């Protein structure tokens, strides 16, 4: 493949075709569960260069169909389902979009901004804020994840309840196809009925149908006030009841509603002693909720206090605190965002990113907790997530004293089956916001409609018949 590497050097410059040295930043996934090997890490600086790289690879694959060559698009490499790192064959090109990080345009009148795929999410947020706008996508990895990756996995985060997933925040895309063509779809239109919705085909496809190189995103006015409250709730049923009351009292100003189990908060308190976790010791669950008001701070506080008074009266909240300033609010959110880090410090664990209807949340947690406790005595459950939109991070930690690596090796398949079967029984999905990647691709055969899978394979076959783009992720084609 030396001729191909020479051609790639000519396209992007030899400094941006990496084949030697420590490439683990690109070849190892964020959780360090997968260690792949790349033929090369290629870092283009423009859409034109991306297209030329893809075209060169496509031509090589046509001439050498048995070479095993393929492309793995990569943004910030913060994914959790091993969807953006190479396999162990050494035949894959990692195409990193990190150099394509420009904010191309902010259209104040149209309430949109156009950014390149390698733009860090936090940079997008700050660029919007500098012009007086809000870009509401927010998640724990926002300091390192990229917009291309967010769209490739249809990321969710903490404000889906009000603003939707990444898909809902995108109006247009620029995409390089598996043949090296460029679809210029960066329209900021909110209405366009001229055929198939190509944009939504590429969002959530994890780079298996093409490479997102830029996006036009929705902006919103900055709220006049933003308040955060932390409430202790006596049960999961009470948390669901509190969500219903929050909808009634806050309406569209309810932007976040996070649920956290006691053990998850105990891990934060144990591993991050400087974080003062309120109210968790005497209650099975806590809820973190946020209200963004378009009127005024007094109006927002009045609404929030009215909600909490009603919740205390109804018994679905036993105690609550309201952040008095931005620093206190940030501290509360830091506790929530520290749960995955605290769990990692506790040891290797089995992660699940699932969704069920909010009405089924309590029944799912109760029944699945019981099934796992029976199957693995002493198992520890780290339940937390976005109750407002039905997305639960239902993570499983080894019993105290058990070697975590052995626990994963011996119990992961069994735990996954218990959890995924329960998700299916409660009308849910085994992937809510993290994507499918390679970790869950084989599970889809059992937990997704055969008709849906057949349709997905037909789309993949039609757009990428030579399996150039991120093969083995999201959906498998027959050999």
Buried (B, 14 or more C-beta within 10 A) or exposed (E): BEEBBEBBBEBBEEEBBBBEEEBEEBBBBBBEBBEBBBBBBBBBBBBEBBBBBBBBBBBBBEEEEEEBBBBBBBBBBBBBBBBBBBBEEBBBBBBBBBBBBBBBEBEEEBBBBBBBBBBBBBBBBEBBEEEEBBBBBBBBBBEBBBBBBBBBBBBBBBBBBBBBBBBBBBBBBBBBBBBBEBBEBBEBEEEEEEEEEBBBBBBBBBBBBBBBBBBBBBBBEBBEBBBBBBBBBBBBBBBBBBBEBBBEBBEEBBBBBBBBBBBBBBBBBEBBEEBEBBBBEEBBBBBBBBBBBBEEEEBBBEBBBEBBEBBBEEEBBBBBBBBEEEEBBEBBBEBBBBBBBBBBEBBBBBBBBBBBEBEBBBBBBEBBBEBBEEEBEEBBBBBBBBBBBBBBBBBBBBEEEBEBEEBBEBBBEEBBEBBBBBBBBBEBBBBBBBBBBBBBBEBBEEBBEEEEBEEBBEBBBEBBEBBBBBBBBBBBBEE
